[in-house]
Amino acid sequence: MSAFAPQQSESVLFITLDSLRFDTALRGPPLSGLGLPIRAMAPSYFTFGSHAAMWVGATPGVPGLGRPFLDPKWGRLFRMVNARISARSDDGFVLPGRNIIDGFNRLGYRTLGTGAVDWFDPHTPTGAWLTQDFQQFFFPGCTSGLELQLAWLAEQLSTSADRPTFCFLNAGETHVPYFHVGATWSERDNPCIPYATTNNRVTCQLRQLACFEYIVYRIAPLLDSFSAATVLATADHGDCWGEDGLWEHGTWHEKTMEVPLWLRVRGKSLSSAMSVAQ
């Protein structure tokens, strides 16, 4: 397991567990130092749309909650500012520029990112749009590349402790076909294909949960290295497992919009108390 250098209190770790359903996250183990998730709504039902929205501060939230960061309409964790938009007292990080990565660059942060799903391939036009503002970005070339991603991050973070870091990780194991290195099933066996007649809800549940457990164990050292900093962990969207005849994501449904959310701001957990209440 990779070792990570401790990060400054003004650093930010942003994790998206791709396609992770809220009910899967609730059944799984707690994230290290973050506890159980709260139920939130994503800004979109597919990876590119959701990350494009999050890149300008529209992170998942609880509509109508009326609490900063957990309800972005009340106060944004990442507030983009310009000549027409000003910061508010309930905002977290006030960022100039065209997106939050560019904003952190302008504030003198080191910006590191790694994304597993194909939307983050820098060699494609859409992937370049999502990744071009990171100072360093790593695309492993497969959705089950977490080990490679964490090794890369550990190496990069070991040399950035002299200044705050914005670090992004998109983990793909919880994306269809729900596979992780060492799994007992084949990566070619996808139990969740739109309009297929051979899909299996129970298999989807078991495999996504196994992938989530795999991720939780392996990202614990990364989370611990940001224990004094800000950590936002969530999913970009969920998946349908036969609800209303729908499978996977890419279409609007409560289950594609419903996501887990964990949040710690400058060392203080904001989501743990709410998860107990839910």
C-alpha positions as CSV (number, residue, x, y, z in Angstrom):
1,M,0.0,0.0,0.0
2,S,1.3,3.4,-1.0
3,A,2.6,5.9,1.7
4,F,1.6,9.5,1.6
5,A,3.2,12.6,3.1
6,P,1.0,14.7,5.4
7,Q,-0.6,17.7,3.7
8,Q,-1.1,21.2,4.8
9,S,-4.4,22.4,6.4
10,E,-5.2,24.5,3.3
11,S,-4.8,21.6,0.9
12,V,-7.9,19.9,-0.7
13,L,-8.5,16.3,-1.6
14,F,-11.4,15.8,-4.0
15,I,-12.5,12.2,-4.6
16,T,-15.2,10.8,-7.0
17,L,-16.0,7.2,-6.7
18,D,-17.5,6.7,-10.1
19,S,-21.1,5.5,-10.3
20,L,-21.3,4.7,-6.6
21,R,-24.8,4.4,-5.4
22,F,-25.8,5.8,-2.0
23,D,-27.2,2.5,-0.8
24,T,-24.0,0.8,-1.7
25,A,-21.9,3.3,0.3
26,L,-24.3,3.1,3.2
27,R,-23.9,-0.7,3.4
28,G,-20.1,-0.6,3.1
29,P,-17.4,0.3,5.5
30,P,-16.9,4.0,6.6
31,L,-14.2,6.0,4.9
32,S,-11.1,6.6,7.1
33,G,-11.7,9.6,9.3
34,L,-15.0,10.5,7.4
35,G,-17.5,8.0,8.8
36,L,-20.7,7.2,6.9
37,P,-22.0,9.2,4.0
38,I,-25.0,11.5,3.8
39,R,-27.5,11.3,0.9
40,A,-27.0,14.0,-1.7
41,M,-28.0,14.8,-5.2
42,A,-25.4,15.0,-8.1
43,P,-25.4,17.8,-10.7
44,S,-25.7,15.3,-13.6
45,Y,-26.4,11.7,-14.4
46,F,-23.1,11.0,-16.3
47,T,-19.4,11.5,-15.7
48,F,-18.6,14.3,-18.0
49,G,-21.7,16.4,-17.2
50,S,-21.2,16.0,-13.4
51,H,-17.5,16.8,-13.4
52,A,-18.0,19.8,-15.7
53,A,-20.5,21.1,-13.2
54,M,-18.3,20.3,-10.2
55,W,-15.3,22.0,-11.9
56,V,-17.2,25.3,-11.5
57,G,-18.3,24.7,-7.9
58,A,-21.6,22.9,-8.4
59,T,-20.8,20.0,-6.1
60,P,-23.3,17.4,-4.9
61,G,-25.5,18.6,-2.1
62,V,-28.7,18.2,-0.1
63,P,-31.4,20.5,-1.6
64,G,-33.1,22.8,0.9
65,L,-30.7,21.9,3.8
66,G,-29.6,25.5,4.2
67,R,-26.1,24.7,5.4
68,P,-22.9,25.8,3.8
69,F,-21.0,23.3,1.6
70,L,-23.6,20.5,2.2
71,D,-26.1,22.7,0.3
72,P,-24.2,24.5,-2.4
73,K,-27.1,26.9,-3.1
74,W,-26.6,28.2,0.5
75,G,-22.8,28.4,0.4
76,R,-20.3,26.8,-2.0
77,L,-17.3,24.9,-0.9
78,F,-15.6,26.2,-4.1
79,R,-16.9,29.7,-5.2
80,M,-15.8,30.9,-8.6
81,V,-15.6,34.7,-8.6
82,N,-15.2,37.3,-11.4
83,A,-16.2,40.8,-12.2
84,R,-19.9,39.8,-12.0
85,I,-19.9,37.2,-9.2
86,S,-18.6,38.0,-5.7
87,A,-17.8,35.8,-2.8
88,R,-20.3,35.2,0.0
89,S,-19.6,34.9,3.7
90,D,-20.7,31.2,3.7
91,D,-18.3,30.2,0.9
92,G,-15.2,28.0,1.5
93,F,-12.5,28.5,-1.1
94,V,-12.8,31.7,-3.2
95,L,-11.3,31.0,-6.6
96,P,-10.7,33.2,-9.7
97,G,-10.3,31.8,-13.2
98,R,-12.3,29.6,-15.5
99,N,-12.7,26.6,-13.1
100,I,-11.6,25.4,-9.7
101,I,-8.4,23.8,-11.0
102,D,-7.4,27.0,-12.7
103,G,-8.4,28.9,-9.6
104,F,-6.2,26.8,-7.3
105,N,-3.3,27.3,-9.8
106,R,-3.7,31.0,-9.6
107,L,-3.6,30.8,-5.8
108,G,-0.3,29.1,-5.9
109,Y,-1.4,25.6,-5.2
110,R,0.0,22.5,-6.8
111,T,-2.8,20.8,-8.8
112,L,-2.6,17.0,-9.2
113,G,-5.3,14.8,-10.8
114,T,-5.9,11.3,-11.9
115,G,-9.1,9.9,-13.4
116,A,-9.8,6.2,-14.3
117,V,-12.8,6.3,-16.6
118,D,-12.5,7.2,-20.3
119,W,-13.9,10.7,-20.0
120,F,-10.5,11.6,-18.4
121,D,-8.4,10.4,-21.3
122,P,-6.3,13.5,-22.0
123,H,-5.8,12.3,-25.6
124,T,-9.5,12.9,-26.5
125,P,-11.0,16.3,-26.9
126,T,-13.5,15.9,-24.1
127,G,-10.8,14.4,-21.8
128,A,-8.5,17.2,-22.5
129,W,-11.2,19.7,-21.5
130,L,-11.5,18.0,-18.1
131,T,-7.8,17.6,-17.5
132,Q,-5.9,20.4,-19.2
133,D,-5.7,22.7,-16.2
134,F,-4.0,20.3,-13.9
135,Q,-0.3,20.8,-13.6
136,Q,0.1,17.1,-13.5
137,F,-2.5,14.5,-14.6
138,F,-2.3,10.7,-14.8
139,F,-4.7,8.5,-16.8
140,P,-4.2,4.8,-16.1
141,G,-6.0,3.6,-19.2
142,C,-8.5,1.3,-17.4
143,T,-11.3,1.6,-15.0
144,S,-9.6,-0.8,-12.5
145,G,-6.4,1.2,-12.2
146,L,-6.6,2.4,-8.6
147,E,-3.3,0.8,-7.6
148,L,-1.4,2.6,-10.4
149,Q,-3.3,5.9,-9.5
150,L,-2.4,5.7,-5.8
151,A,1.3,4.9,-6.6
152,W,1.4,7.9,-8.9
153,L,-0.2,10.2,-6.3
154,A,2.1,9.0,-3.5
155,E,5.1,9.9,-5.7
156,Q,3.7,13.3,-6.6
157,L,2.6,14.2,-3.1
158,S,6.0,13.4,-1.6
159,T,7.4,16.5,-3.4
160,S,4.6,19.0,-2.8
161,A,4.5,19.4,1.0
162,D,6.1,22.9,0.8
163,R,2.8,24.4,-0.5
164,P,-0.8,23.5,-0.4
165,T,-2.1,21.0,-2.9
166,F,-5.4,20.5,-4.8
167,C,-5.5,16.7,-5.4
168,F,-8.2,15.0,-7.4
169,L,-8.9,11.2,-7.7
170,N,-11.6,9.6,-9.8
171,A,-11.7,5.8,-8.9
172,G,-13.3,3.6,-11.6
173,E,-13.7,0.3,-9.9
174,T,-17.3,1.1,-8.8
175,H,-18.2,1.9,-12.5
176,V,-19.6,-0.8,-14.6
177,P,-18.6,-3.6,-15.0
178,Y,-17.9,-3.4,-11.3
179,F,-14.4,-5.0,-11.2
180,H,-11.3,-4.6,-9.2
181,V,-7.8,-6.2,-9.4
182,G,-7.9,-9.7,-7.8
183,A,-11.7,-10.1,-8.1
184,T,-13.0,-13.6,-8.5
185,W,-15.2,-12.7,-11.5
186,S,-14.3,-11.7,-15.0
187,E,-14.0,-8.1,-16.1
188,R,-15.8,-9.1,-19.3
189,D,-18.9,-10.1,-17.3
190,N,-21.0,-6.9,-17.0
191,P,-24.3,-7.4,-15.0
192,C,-25.6,-3.9,-15.8
193,I,-26.0,-3.1,-19.5
194,P,-28.7,-0.8,-20.8
195,Y,-31.6,-2.6,-22.4
196,A,-30.0,-6.0,-21.9
197,T,-32.1,-9.0,-20.9
198,T,-29.5,-10.8,-18.9
199,N,-28.8,-8.1,-16.2
200,N,-28.8,-9.2,-12.6
201,R,-29.6,-6.8,-9.8
202,V,-28.2,-8.9,-7.0
203,T,-24.9,-9.4,-8.9
204,C,-24.7,-5.6,-9.3
205,Q,-25.2,-5.0,-5.6
206,L,-22.6,-7.5,-4.5
207,R,-20.0,-6.5,-7.0
208,Q,-20.3,-2.8,-6.6
209,L,-20.1,-3.3,-2.8
210,A,-17.0,-5.5,-3.2
211,C,-15.4,-2.8,-5.4
212,F,-16.3,-0.1,-2.8
213,E,-14.8,-2.1,0.0
214,Y,-11.6,-2.6,-2.1
215,I,-11.4,1.2,-2.6
216,V,-12.0,2.1,1.0
217,Y,-9.2,0.0,2.2
218,R,-6.7,1.2,-0.3
219,I,-7.4,5.0,-0.1
220,A,-7.3,5.1,3.7
221,P,-3.6,6.3,3.8
222,L,-4.4,9.0,1.2
223,L,-7.3,10.2,3.3
224,D,-5.2,10.1,6.5
225,S,-2.6,12.3,4.9
226,F,-5.3,15.0,4.4
227,S,-6.6,14.7,8.0
228,A,-6.0,18.3,8.8
229,A,-7.2,19.5,5.4
230,T,-10.4,19.6,3.3
231,V,-11.7,16.4,1.9
232,L,-14.7,16.1,-0.4
233,A,-15.6,12.5,-1.3
234,T,-18.6,11.7,-3.3
235,A,-19.9,10.0,-6.5
236,D,-20.4,11.8,-9.8
237,H,-23.7,9.9,-10.3
238,G,-25.4,6.7,-9.4
239,D,-26.6,3.7,-11.4
240,C,-30.0,2.1,-12.0
241,W,-30.4,-1.6,-11.3
242,G,-33.7,-2.3,-12.9
243,E,-35.7,0.6,-11.3
244,D,-38.5,1.5,-13.7
245,G,-36.9,-0.8,-16.3
246,L,-33.6,1.2,-16.4
247,W,-30.0,0.0,-16.1
248,E,-26.7,1.8,-15.6
249,H,-26.6,5.6,-16.0
250,G,-26.7,8.3,-18.6
251,T,-30.4,9.0,-18.2
252,W,-32.3,10.9,-15.5
253,H,-33.7,8.9,-12.6
254,E,-33.6,9.3,-8.9
255,K,-31.0,6.5,-8.6
256,T,-28.7,8.0,-11.2
257,M,-28.8,11.4,-9.3
258,E,-28.6,10.0,-5.8
259,V,-25.1,9.9,-4.5
260,P,-23.2,9.5,-1.2
261,L,-21.3,12.6,0.2
262,W,-18.6,12.8,2.8
263,L,-17.1,16.2,3.7
264,R,-14.4,17.5,6.0
265,V,-13.4,21.2,5.9
266,R,-10.0,22.1,7.2
267,G,-10.0,19.1,9.6
268,K,-13.6,19.4,10.7
269,S,-16.2,16.8,9.6
270,L,-19.4,18.3,8.4
271,S,-21.2,15.1,7.2
272,S,-20.6,12.6,10.1
273,A,-23.3,14.0,12.4
274,M,-25.9,14.2,9.6
275,S,-25.2,10.6,8.5
276,V,-26.3,9.4,11.9
277,A,-29.5,11.5,11.7
278,Q,-30.4,10.1,8.3
